[in-house]
Amino acid sequence: MTTPTHHPSRPWPMPALLTALFLGFVTLVTAAPAAASPTAAKAEPRLSWPLSPVPKVTRYFDAPETPFGPGHRGVDLGAEPGQQVLAAAEGVVVFAGVLAGRGVVSVDHDGGLRTTYEPVTPAVPAGAQVYRGQPLGAVVPGHPGCAVAACLHWGVRRGPEYLDPLTLTGERGEIRLKPFFLPNAPPA
């Protein structure tokens, strides 16, 4: 007995489509308990939070579509004026000073990551070795668009690419659903 093959120019027959969807669902359901098991090894997050306790996110990452296009190249974290800013991971301070009228600290980490913290009053000099959780400076009020007493803008880059810092802490960040279309599916 031969199994019928699907031709790309013809729509999926309903039984085949339902079978494919069912098998995909069964695969997800049966795989999920192993991943969620309390005994499963959980990888340590790449970065830790730069504020303690874990702050409220006041503005999420919004990747630019082009290198110089609009977007939000980091996250804004609610803070108190003067609150300590902590190194998210071990690294070397590559900049600590004033840039465009704001205090900034940038740290290079293994794997090509660079974290940036602003506005801050730096407490470390450029060239200093820092460790996860070590104070880098203090939050200064005045970050544009901040709706609370003070905000820390925290950015992460790998080379020229900006990354969502929350994904490197083990957090999910802001979730956005994208449309999903089945090829050759009749309109709903």
Residue pairs with C-beta under 8 A, 6 or more apart in sequence:
6 12
6 16
8 183
8 184
9 184
10 184
11 184
11 185
11 186
12 20
12 182
12 184
12 185
17 182
34 40
45 168
45 169
45 170
46 89
46 111
46 113
46 168
46 169
47 88
47 89
47 113
47 115
47 156
47 165
47 168
47 169
48 86
48 88
48 89
48 132
48 133
48 169
49 55
49 77
49 86
49 88
49 169
50 77
50 85
50 86
50 87
50 88
50 115
50 117
50 136
50 152
50 154
51 77
51 79
51 83
51 84
51 85
51 86
51 139
51 152
52 84
52 86
55 77
55 78
55 79
55 152
56 77
56 78
56 148
57 75
57 76
57 77
57 78
57 166
58 76
58 77
58 78
58 146
58 147
58 148
58 151
59 72
59 75
59 76
59 145
59 151
60 72
60 75
60 164
60 166
60 173
60 174
61 72
61 73
61 74
61 75
61 162
61 163
61 164
61 165
61 166
61 173
61 174
62 71
62 72
63 71
63 73
63 162
63 164
64 70
64 71
64 73
64 162
65 71
67 160
71 162
73 155
73 162
74 116
74 153
74 154
74 155
74 156
74 162
74 165
75 153
75 154
75 155
75 164
75 165
75 166
75 173
76 143
76 145
76 146
76 151
76 152
76 153
76 154
77 151
77 152
77 153
77 154
78 148
78 149
78 150
78 151
79 139
79 148
79 149
79 150
79 151
79 152
80 139
80 149
80 150
81 139
81 140
81 141
81 149
81 150
82 138
82 139
83 138
83 139
83 150
83 152
84 135
84 137
84 138
84 139
85 105
85 117
85 120
85 135
85 136
85 137
85 138
85 139
85 152
86 132
86 133
86 134
86 135
86 136
87 107
87 115
87 130
87 131
87 132
87 133
87 134
87 135
87 136
88 107
88 109
88 115
88 132
88 154
88 165
88 168
88 169
89 107
89 109
89 110
89 113
89 115
89 132
90 109
90 110
90 129
90 130
90 131
90 132
91 107
91 108
91 109
91 110
91 113
91 115
91 129
91 130
92 107
92 108
92 127
92 128
92 129
92 130
93 105
93 106
93 107
93 124
93 125
93 126
93 127
93 128
93 130
93 136
94 106
94 107
94 108
94 114
94 126
95 104
95 105
95 106
95 126
96 104
96 105
96 106
96 122
96 124
96 125
96 126
96 128
96 136
96 137
97 103
97 104
97 122
97 126
98 104
99 118
102 118
102 119
102 140
102 142
103 118
103 119
103 120
103 121
103 122
103 137
103 140
104 116
104 117
104 118
104 119
104 120
104 122
105 116
105 117
105 118
105 120
105 122
105 124
105 136
105 137
106 114
106 115
106 116
106 117
107 114
107 115
107 116
107 130
107 136
108 114
109 115
111 158
112 158
112 159
113 156
113 157
113 158
113 163
113 168
114 156
114 157
114 158
115 154
115 155
115 156
115 165
116 153
116 154
116 155
116 156
116 157
117 136
117 137
117 152
117 153
117 154
118 143
118 152
118 153
119 139
119 140
119 141
119 142
119 143
119 152
119 153
120 136
120 137
120 138
120 139
120 140
120 152
121 137
121 138
121 140
122 136
122 137
123 135
123 136
123 137
123 138
124 130
124 134
124 135
124 136
124 137
130 136
139 150
139 151
139 152
140 150
141 149
141 150
142 150
143 150
143 151
143 152
143 153
145 151
154 165
155 162
155 165
156 162
156 163
156 164
156 165
156 168
157 163
164 173
166 172
166 173
167 173
